[in-house]
């Protein structure tokens, strides 16, 4: 059985795709990857024991200007899928969906649609463009054989879609706590960590976090990632001895640093619509690592961490409130540890990648049976 995974984001091999590949390879699936190299910096093809990758090399911007490049990518994707043999196409997000569905219908093959984010809410678009995008997205959703969503918060965008099609596979990381945790670790300073995409459109409030931490004693902040905010962040941290930007890092390194930090931050703005349709993957990473997380009040992440007592929610506009929350955790190790332990129990009971693996294998099994 052969599956082709299609991804069009700047990160050609996103962690979620990599985890899927690792699971399916153990089940005997032959896997091709078709991705859009939007930074034009990777090899055109790549081979490993688990997959064969093919990249469409066309440099393109992040943001609304991407709309002018989508038809070119869709034309390429359509032709590639028509020319190659496969049994299941696994399309990630709206920017891969229409060609995948059309070719699947022409070839009478199966199509799985995985939604990490609602594409039309990730970038600022005129309202009429958003409405058209929603209509197209919903139309093609209805033609898929299965839909994977990263959390229940995305159900609000799936009205009218049969529940039987939908599988929730949380954005949980693999369990690397024992692999990376140092039981003897005693941080001299309180370590705060953020790793992820750094795009202005996501309104991450990292400028507020930086200003809150800049003058704090015994607190270090490390930021990792890539995107349109990098230059601005580098300027902001100039002269701050306790703040470091380390650029883009591998997923395993991100998990290692997560496990060995004291606090994770995911201050995604409550005023950005896309953030209200998901729960940041950083929350799941904090659960796995047994660390508290600091989030913005007023949306899903805040509701989650407050209900489950695994972190703190603060007013994203208040540097003072952010600083007070960090000081509270720094100065109260028992509270910090308890919030982390609460999160770890949730991971083990409901959100572990072992549980998610079984859901993915079961879904593919159902698709393979529908010949």
C-alpha beads as a LAMMPS data file, in Angstrom:
LAMMPS data file: protein, C-alpha beads

371 atoms
370 bonds

1 atom types
1 bond types

-500.0 500.0 xlo xhi
-500.0 500.0 ylo yhi
-500.0 500.0 zlo zhi

Masses

1 110.0

Atoms # bond

1 1 1 0.000 0.000 0.000
2 1 1 1.452 3.354 -1.043
3 1 1 0.603 6.768 0.384
4 1 1 1.766 10.185 -0.755
5 1 1 1.876 13.018 1.775
6 1 1 1.540 16.546 0.409
7 1 1 2.744 19.597 2.328
8 1 1 3.115 23.203 1.160
9 1 1 4.309 25.172 4.178
10 1 1 7.701 26.863 4.509
11 1 1 8.826 23.963 6.684
12 1 1 8.833 21.185 4.069
13 1 1 9.039 18.399 6.658
14 1 1 6.887 19.525 9.568
15 1 1 7.137 17.499 12.817
16 1 1 3.557 16.274 12.435
17 1 1 4.323 14.816 9.019
18 1 1 7.536 13.222 10.260
19 1 1 5.692 11.507 13.129
20 1 1 3.083 10.177 10.709
21 1 1 5.782 8.802 8.419
22 1 1 7.541 7.041 11.284
23 1 1 4.301 5.367 12.361
24 1 1 3.178 4.305 8.885
25 1 1 6.612 3.006 7.897
26 1 1 6.453 0.519 10.789
27 1 1 3.146 -0.715 9.371
28 1 1 4.643 -1.490 5.975
29 1 1 3.341 1.521 4.034
30 1 1 5.437 2.794 1.153
31 1 1 5.603 6.579 1.474
32 1 1 6.254 9.374 -1.000
33 1 1 6.388 13.013 0.068
34 1 1 5.504 15.891 -2.220
35 1 1 6.311 19.300 -0.759
36 1 1 6.693 22.894 -1.830
37 1 1 10.135 24.263 -0.995
38 1 1 9.021 27.868 -0.551
39 1 1 12.480 28.998 0.541
40 1 1 14.159 27.165 -2.355
41 1 1 16.960 25.927 -0.120
42 1 1 16.499 22.148 -0.001
43 1 1 17.446 19.374 -2.420
44 1 1 14.949 18.567 -5.162
45 1 1 14.743 14.918 -4.106
46 1 1 15.615 13.050 -0.940
47 1 1 15.625 9.372 -0.097
48 1 1 15.612 7.488 3.187
49 1 1 14.615 4.038 4.366
50 1 1 11.162 5.396 5.256
51 1 1 10.293 7.657 2.323
52 1 1 11.112 9.172 -1.037
53 1 1 10.706 12.968 -1.091
54 1 1 10.103 15.271 -4.056
55 1 1 10.204 19.061 -3.698
56 1 1 8.697 21.763 -5.894
57 1 1 11.337 24.484 -5.873
58 1 1 9.648 27.865 -6.162
59 1 1 10.502 30.643 -3.741
60 1 1 7.424 32.333 -2.349
61 1 1 6.618 34.749 0.485
62 1 1 4.652 34.206 3.665
63 1 1 1.422 36.148 3.994
64 1 1 -1.257 37.329 1.614
65 1 1 1.118 37.431 -1.392
66 1 1 1.185 33.626 -1.334
67 1 1 -2.232 33.677 -3.034
68 1 1 -0.531 34.660 -6.326
69 1 1 1.691 31.574 -6.143
70 1 1 -0.952 29.012 -5.143
71 1 1 -2.243 28.367 -8.709
72 1 1 1.309 27.529 -9.847
73 1 1 1.762 25.102 -6.950
74 1 1 -1.672 23.557 -7.512
75 1 1 -0.910 23.004 -11.199
76 1 1 2.374 21.304 -10.279
77 1 1 0.725 19.175 -7.553
78 1 1 -2.092 18.083 -9.888
79 1 1 0.332 16.974 -12.592
80 1 1 2.655 15.201 -10.168
81 1 1 -0.203 13.247 -8.595
82 1 1 -1.543 12.317 -12.014
83 1 1 1.837 10.972 -13.176
84 1 1 2.674 8.894 -10.100
85 1 1 1.113 5.743 -8.673
86 1 1 -0.314 5.735 -5.140
87 1 1 -3.279 4.420 -3.161
88 1 1 -3.887 7.160 -0.561
89 1 1 -3.098 10.862 -0.774
90 1 1 -2.647 12.548 2.609
91 1 1 -3.053 16.322 2.112
92 1 1 -1.956 18.758 4.821
93 1 1 -4.013 21.967 5.051
94 1 1 -6.036 23.860 2.480
95 1 1 -3.088 24.843 0.269
96 1 1 -2.736 21.212 -0.872
97 1 1 -6.364 20.064 -0.814
98 1 1 -8.106 20.920 -4.157
99 1 1 -5.607 19.153 -6.485
100 1 1 -5.392 16.172 -4.117
101 1 1 -9.162 15.691 -4.131
102 1 1 -9.519 16.170 -7.882
103 1 1 -6.828 13.626 -8.722
104 1 1 -8.110 11.168 -6.105
105 1 1 -11.542 11.285 -7.690
106 1 1 -10.132 10.861 -11.201
107 1 1 -8.021 7.888 -10.122
108 1 1 -10.639 6.502 -7.719
109 1 1 -8.202 6.619 -4.824
110 1 1 -8.562 7.653 -1.180
111 1 1 -7.842 11.112 0.184
112 1 1 -7.149 12.050 3.814
113 1 1 -7.241 15.732 4.731
114 1 1 -5.214 16.757 7.794
115 1 1 -5.917 20.185 9.278
116 1 1 -3.202 21.660 11.468
117 1 1 -4.503 25.218 10.953
118 1 1 -7.318 26.835 9.031
119 1 1 -5.256 28.375 6.249
120 1 1 -7.652 31.227 5.530
121 1 1 -7.347 32.497 9.116
122 1 1 -3.567 32.210 9.361
123 1 1 -2.891 35.218 7.145
124 1 1 -4.754 38.545 7.001
125 1 1 -7.093 38.444 4.020
126 1 1 -9.912 40.695 2.810
127 1 1 -13.204 39.424 4.208
128 1 1 -14.551 38.453 0.786
129 1 1 -11.415 36.374 0.090
130 1 1 -11.824 34.616 3.439
131 1 1 -15.462 33.809 2.613
132 1 1 -14.512 32.400 -0.786
133 1 1 -11.663 30.384 0.752
134 1 1 -14.004 28.978 3.383
135 1 1 -16.496 27.944 0.712
136 1 1 -13.806 26.210 -1.385
137 1 1 -12.286 24.535 1.674
138 1 1 -15.663 23.253 2.856
139 1 1 -16.627 22.039 -0.606
140 1 1 -13.484 19.935 -0.986
141 1 1 -13.707 18.709 2.624
142 1 1 -16.998 17.106 1.698
143 1 1 -15.273 15.111 -1.038
144 1 1 -12.576 13.626 1.178
145 1 1 -12.662 10.139 2.668
146 1 1 -11.345 11.168 6.089
147 1 1 -10.372 14.313 7.978
148 1 1 -7.771 14.543 10.728
149 1 1 -7.921 17.508 13.101
150 1 1 -5.314 18.375 15.715
151 1 1 -7.855 19.144 18.461
152 1 1 -11.586 19.511 19.107
153 1 1 -11.415 23.303 18.815
154 1 1 -11.313 22.894 15.031
155 1 1 -14.763 21.314 15.000
156 1 1 -16.194 24.835 14.741
157 1 1 -14.878 24.991 11.190
158 1 1 -16.358 21.623 10.200
159 1 1 -20.064 22.320 10.423
160 1 1 -21.996 20.136 8.023
161 1 1 -19.192 17.562 7.746
162 1 1 -20.107 14.039 8.871
163 1 1 -18.668 13.110 12.269
164 1 1 -17.842 9.690 10.830
165 1 1 -15.182 11.322 8.665
166 1 1 -13.414 13.099 11.515
167 1 1 -10.557 11.712 13.619
168 1 1 -8.890 13.780 16.343
169 1 1 -5.141 13.191 16.503
170 1 1 -3.631 15.688 18.910
171 1 1 -0.392 17.474 18.108
172 1 1 1.364 15.529 20.843
173 1 1 5.114 14.978 20.699
174 1 1 6.687 11.559 21.238
175 1 1 7.503 10.791 24.862
176 1 1 11.154 11.773 25.225
177 1 1 11.002 12.793 28.892
178 1 1 13.161 9.934 30.155
179 1 1 15.478 10.232 27.162
180 1 1 16.377 13.877 27.804
181 1 1 15.563 14.584 31.429
182 1 1 18.519 14.948 33.792
183 1 1 17.333 13.901 37.277
184 1 1 20.303 15.722 38.809
185 1 1 19.661 18.950 36.930
186 1 1 19.564 21.990 39.151
187 1 1 19.210 25.181 37.180
188 1 1 20.937 28.156 38.696
189 1 1 18.547 30.307 36.741
190 1 1 14.879 29.862 35.842
191 1 1 14.817 28.803 32.184
192 1 1 12.006 30.036 29.905
193 1 1 11.781 28.606 26.380
194 1 1 9.887 29.302 23.163
195 1 1 10.406 27.397 19.912
196 1 1 8.220 27.660 16.841
197 1 1 7.272 29.739 13.817
198 1 1 8.043 33.432 14.157
199 1 1 5.612 35.214 11.872
200 1 1 4.067 38.619 12.520
201 1 1 0.643 37.403 11.443
202 1 1 0.530 34.949 14.353
203 1 1 0.804 37.779 16.932
204 1 1 2.959 35.823 19.362
205 1 1 3.516 38.657 21.869
206 1 1 7.156 37.690 22.234
207 1 1 8.039 41.387 22.407
208 1 1 6.018 41.580 25.642
209 1 1 7.726 38.473 27.018
210 1 1 11.146 39.887 26.149
211 1 1 10.397 43.203 27.848
212 1 1 9.018 41.397 30.901
213 1 1 12.122 39.230 31.303
214 1 1 14.792 41.724 30.247
215 1 1 15.393 43.148 33.737
216 1 1 14.511 40.049 35.767
217 1 1 17.008 38.372 38.049
218 1 1 17.742 34.639 37.785
219 1 1 15.611 34.207 34.661
220 1 1 16.881 33.269 31.184
221 1 1 14.811 33.275 27.989
222 1 1 15.763 31.258 24.903
223 1 1 13.865 31.768 21.627
224 1 1 14.226 29.411 18.657
225 1 1 12.526 29.459 15.279
226 1 1 12.306 31.139 11.895
227 1 1 10.062 33.623 10.131
228 1 1 9.289 37.264 9.457
229 1 1 9.817 38.321 13.081
230 1 1 13.460 37.279 13.321
231 1 1 15.047 40.655 12.540
232 1 1 12.708 42.460 14.904
233 1 1 13.398 39.994 17.715
234 1 1 17.147 40.268 17.250
235 1 1 16.888 44.037 17.615
236 1 1 14.708 43.711 20.716
237 1 1 17.106 41.456 22.592
238 1 1 20.202 43.576 21.948
239 1 1 21.823 44.379 25.274
240 1 1 19.767 41.794 27.181
241 1 1 22.304 39.404 28.687
242 1 1 19.632 36.990 29.895
243 1 1 17.876 36.558 26.505
244 1 1 19.182 34.495 23.600
245 1 1 17.920 33.864 20.059
246 1 1 19.310 30.624 18.618
247 1 1 17.545 30.480 15.244
248 1 1 15.994 27.397 13.658
249 1 1 16.730 24.085 15.375
250 1 1 15.856 20.450 14.736
251 1 1 12.700 19.007 16.303
252 1 1 14.650 16.668 18.585
253 1 1 16.731 19.580 19.864
254 1 1 13.541 21.545 20.499
255 1 1 12.155 18.662 22.563
256 1 1 15.420 18.299 24.484
257 1 1 15.372 21.985 25.391
258 1 1 11.677 21.759 26.288
259 1 1 12.344 18.940 28.751
260 1 1 15.211 20.851 30.352
261 1 1 13.430 24.192 30.711
262 1 1 11.386 25.389 33.685
263 1 1 8.618 27.217 31.813
264 1 1 7.270 27.205 28.253
265 1 1 5.588 30.236 26.696
266 1 1 2.917 30.257 23.985
267 1 1 1.493 33.773 24.117
268 1 1 -0.509 33.551 20.885
269 1 1 -2.917 36.451 20.709
270 1 1 -6.567 35.949 21.588
271 1 1 -7.363 38.575 18.944
272 1 1 -6.123 36.486 16.001
273 1 1 -8.917 34.304 14.646
274 1 1 -6.713 31.323 13.760
275 1 1 -5.608 31.028 17.397
276 1 1 -9.224 30.502 18.438
277 1 1 -9.528 27.445 16.206
278 1 1 -6.699 25.492 17.768
279 1 1 -4.701 24.615 20.837
280 1 1 -1.044 25.443 20.341
281 1 1 1.197 22.410 19.880
282 1 1 3.382 24.053 22.546
283 1 1 0.738 23.088 25.102
284 1 1 1.104 19.398 24.224
285 1 1 4.878 19.677 24.359
286 1 1 4.623 21.174 27.842
287 1 1 2.354 18.310 28.930
288 1 1 4.846 15.731 27.710
289 1 1 7.770 17.472 29.403
290 1 1 5.920 17.960 32.673
291 1 1 6.466 21.733 32.556
292 1 1 4.018 24.590 33.153
293 1 1 3.133 26.846 30.237
294 1 1 2.311 30.556 30.086
295 1 1 -0.457 31.525 27.642
296 1 1 -2.588 34.530 26.769
297 1 1 -5.945 34.834 28.503
298 1 1 -9.163 35.018 26.526
299 1 1 -9.056 31.962 24.262
300 1 1 -8.834 28.166 24.112
301 1 1 -5.331 27.746 25.491
302 1 1 -6.246 29.781 28.562
303 1 1 -9.413 27.768 29.126
304 1 1 -7.406 24.553 28.820
305 1 1 -4.513 25.381 31.157
306 1 1 -6.804 26.893 33.781
307 1 1 -9.219 23.963 33.711
308 1 1 -6.448 21.360 33.817
309 1 1 -4.212 23.366 36.195
310 1 1 -1.141 22.894 34.028
311 1 1 -0.108 26.510 33.491
312 1 1 -1.001 30.164 33.894
313 1 1 -2.963 32.559 31.683
314 1 1 -2.186 36.276 31.650
315 1 1 -3.312 39.456 29.912
316 1 1 -1.191 39.548 26.755
317 1 1 -1.105 43.360 26.761
318 1 1 0.319 43.639 30.279
319 1 1 4.088 43.331 30.624
320 1 1 3.648 43.663 34.383
321 1 1 1.243 40.710 34.507
322 1 1 3.570 38.564 32.401
323 1 1 6.493 39.453 34.674
324 1 1 4.462 38.722 37.817
325 1 1 3.440 35.286 36.508
326 1 1 7.053 34.345 35.715
327 1 1 8.234 35.589 39.112
328 1 1 5.457 33.622 40.785
329 1 1 6.671 30.391 39.216
330 1 1 10.337 31.190 39.683
331 1 1 9.861 31.882 43.391
332 1 1 7.488 28.995 44.068
333 1 1 9.152 25.725 42.928
334 1 1 6.385 23.639 44.495
335 1 1 3.707 25.387 42.404
336 1 1 5.863 25.091 39.290
337 1 1 6.378 21.380 39.908
338 1 1 2.683 20.745 40.666
339 1 1 1.489 22.419 37.461
340 1 1 4.030 20.375 35.500
341 1 1 2.972 17.124 37.171
342 1 1 -0.682 17.865 36.405
343 1 1 0.223 18.280 32.739
344 1 1 2.309 15.118 32.654
345 1 1 -0.588 13.059 34.030
346 1 1 -2.828 14.454 31.271
347 1 1 -0.268 13.481 28.647
348 1 1 -0.019 9.930 29.934
349 1 1 -3.784 9.457 30.285
350 1 1 -5.185 11.267 27.218
351 1 1 -2.655 12.916 24.962
352 1 1 0.377 10.653 24.593
353 1 1 1.756 9.989 21.127
354 1 1 1.355 6.262 21.790
355 1 1 -2.412 6.813 21.911
356 1 1 -2.305 8.999 18.788
357 1 1 -0.281 6.360 16.898
358 1 1 -3.044 3.830 17.428
359 1 1 -5.628 6.273 16.051
360 1 1 -3.537 6.932 12.947
361 1 1 -2.961 3.225 12.311
362 1 1 -6.671 2.510 12.763
363 1 1 -7.637 5.280 10.329
364 1 1 -5.248 4.044 7.656
365 1 1 -6.514 0.537 8.201
366 1 1 -10.054 1.713 7.451
367 1 1 -8.881 3.508 4.296
368 1 1 -6.981 0.432 3.123
369 1 1 -10.073 -1.749 3.597
370 1 1 -12.176 0.509 1.355
371 1 1 -10.793 -0.656 -1.959

Bonds

1 1 1 2
2 1 2 3
3 1 3 4
4 1 4 5
5 1 5 6
6 1 6 7
7 1 7 8
8 1 8 9
9 1 9 10
10 1 10 11
11 1 11 12
12 1 12 13
13 1 13 14
14 1 14 15
15 1 15 16
16 1 16 17
17 1 17 18
18 1 18 19
19 1 19 20
20 1 20 21
21 1 21 22
22 1 22 23
23 1 23 24
24 1 24 25
25 1 25 26
26 1 26 27
27 1 27 28
28 1 28 29
29 1 29 30
30 1 30 31
31 1 31 32
32 1 32 33
33 1 33 34
34 1 34 35
35 1 35 36
36 1 36 37
37 1 37 38
38 1 38 39
39 1 39 40
40 1 40 41
41 1 41 42
42 1 42 43
43 1 43 44
44 1 44 45
45 1 45 46
46 1 46 47
47 1 47 48
48 1 48 49
49 1 49 50
50 1 50 51
51 1 51 52
52 1 52 53
53 1 53 54
54 1 54 55
55 1 55 56
56 1 56 57
57 1 57 58
58 1 58 59
59 1 59 60
60 1 60 61
61 1 61 62
62 1 62 63
63 1 63 64
64 1 64 65
65 1 65 66
66 1 66 67
67 1 67 68
68 1 68 69
69 1 69 70
70 1 70 71
71 1 71 72
72 1 72 73
73 1 73 74
74 1 74 75
75 1 75 76
76 1 76 77
77 1 77 78
78 1 78 79
79 1 79 80
80 1 80 81
81 1 81 82
82 1 82 83
83 1 83 84
84 1 84 85
85 1 85 86
86 1 86 87
87 1 87 88
88 1 88 89
89 1 89 90
90 1 90 91
91 1 91 92
92 1 92 93
93 1 93 94
94 1 94 95
95 1 95 96
96 1 96 97
97 1 97 98
98 1 98 99
99 1 99 100
100 1 100 101
101 1 101 102
102 1 102 103
103 1 103 104
104 1 104 105
105 1 105 106
106 1 106 107
107 1 107 108
108 1 108 109
109 1 109 110
110 1 110 111
111 1 111 112
112 1 112 113
113 1 113 114
114 1 114 115
115 1 115 116
116 1 116 117
117 1 117 118
118 1 118 119
119 1 119 120
120 1 120 121
121 1 121 122
122 1 122 123
123 1 123 124
124 1 124 125
125 1 125 126
126 1 126 127
127 1 127 128
128 1 128 129
129 1 129 130
130 1 130 131
131 1 131 132
132 1 132 133
133 1 133 134
134 1 134 135
135 1 135 136
136 1 136 137
137 1 137 138
138 1 138 139
139 1 139 140
140 1 140 141
141 1 141 142
142 1 142 143
143 1 143 144
144 1 144 145
145 1 145 146
146 1 146 147
147 1 147 148
148 1 148 149
149 1 149 150
150 1 150 151
151 1 151 152
152 1 152 153
153 1 153 154
154 1 154 155
155 1 155 156
156 1 156 157
157 1 157 158
158 1 158 159
159 1 159 160
160 1 160 161
161 1 161 162
162 1 162 163
163 1 163 164
164 1 164 165
165 1 165 166
166 1 166 167
167 1 167 168
168 1 168 169
169 1 169 170
170 1 170 171
171 1 171 172
172 1 172 173
173 1 173 174
174 1 174 175
175 1 175 176
176 1 176 177
177 1 177 178
178 1 178 179
179 1 179 180
180 1 180 181
181 1 181 182
182 1 182 183
183 1 183 184
184 1 184 185
185 1 185 186
186 1 186 187
187 1 187 188
188 1 188 189
189 1 189 190
190 1 190 191
191 1 191 192
192 1 192 193
193 1 193 194
194 1 194 195
195 1 195 196
196 1 196 197
197 1 197 198
198 1 198 199
199 1 199 200
200 1 200 201
201 1 201 202
202 1 202 203
203 1 203 204
204 1 204 205
205 1 205 206
206 1 206 207
207 1 207 208
208 1 208 209
209 1 209 210
210 1 210 211
211 1 211 212
212 1 212 213
213 1 213 214
214 1 214 215
215 1 215 216
216 1 216 217
217 1 217 218
218 1 218 219
219 1 219 220
220 1 220 221
221 1 221 222
222 1 222 223
223 1 223 224
224 1 224 225
225 1 225 226
226 1 226 227
227 1 227 228
228 1 228 229
229 1 229 230
230 1 230 231
231 1 231 232
232 1 232 233
233 1 233 234
234 1 234 235
235 1 235 236
236 1 236 237
237 1 237 238
238 1 238 239
239 1 239 240
240 1 240 241
241 1 241 242
242 1 242 243
243 1 243 244
244 1 244 245
245 1 245 246
246 1 246 247
247 1 247 248
248 1 248 249
249 1 249 250
250 1 250 251
251 1 251 252
252 1 252 253
253 1 253 254
254 1 254 255
255 1 255 256
256 1 256 257
257 1 257 258
258 1 258 259
259 1 259 260
260 1 260 261
261 1 261 262
262 1 262 263
263 1 263 264
264 1 264 265
265 1 265 266
266 1 266 267
267 1 267 268
268 1 268 269
269 1 269 270
270 1 270 271
271 1 271 272
272 1 272 273
273 1 273 274
274 1 274 275
275 1 275 276
276 1 276 277
277 1 277 278
278 1 278 279
279 1 279 280
280 1 280 281
281 1 281 282
282 1 282 283
283 1 283 284
284 1 284 285
285 1 285 286
286 1 286 287
287 1 287 288
288 1 288 289
289 1 289 290
290 1 290 291
291 1 291 292
292 1 292 293
293 1 293 294
294 1 294 295
295 1 295 296
296 1 296 297
297 1 297 298
298 1 298 299
299 1 299 300
300 1 300 301
301 1 301 302
302 1 302 303
303 1 303 304
304 1 304 305
305 1 305 306
306 1 306 307
307 1 307 308
308 1 308 309
309 1 309 310
310 1 310 311
311 1 311 312
312 1 312 313
313 1 313 314
314 1 314 315
315 1 315 316
316 1 316 317
317 1 317 318
318 1 318 319
319 1 319 320
320 1 320 321
321 1 321 322
322 1 322 323
323 1 323 324
324 1 324 325
325 1 325 326
326 1 326 327
327 1 327 328
328 1 328 329
329 1 329 330
330 1 330 331
331 1 331 332
332 1 332 333
333 1 333 334
334 1 334 335
335 1 335 336
336 1 336 337
337 1 337 338
338 1 338 339
339 1 339 340
340 1 340 341
341 1 341 342
342 1 342 343
343 1 343 344
344 1 344 345
345 1 345 346
346 1 346 347
347 1 347 348
348 1 348 349
349 1 349 350
350 1 350 351
351 1 351 352
352 1 352 353
353 1 353 354
354 1 354 355
355 1 355 356
356 1 356 357
357 1 357 358
358 1 358 359
359 1 359 360
360 1 360 361
361 1 361 362
362 1 362 363
363 1 363 364
364 1 364 365
365 1 365 366
366 1 366 367
367 1 367 368
368 1 368 369
369 1 369 370
370 1 370 371
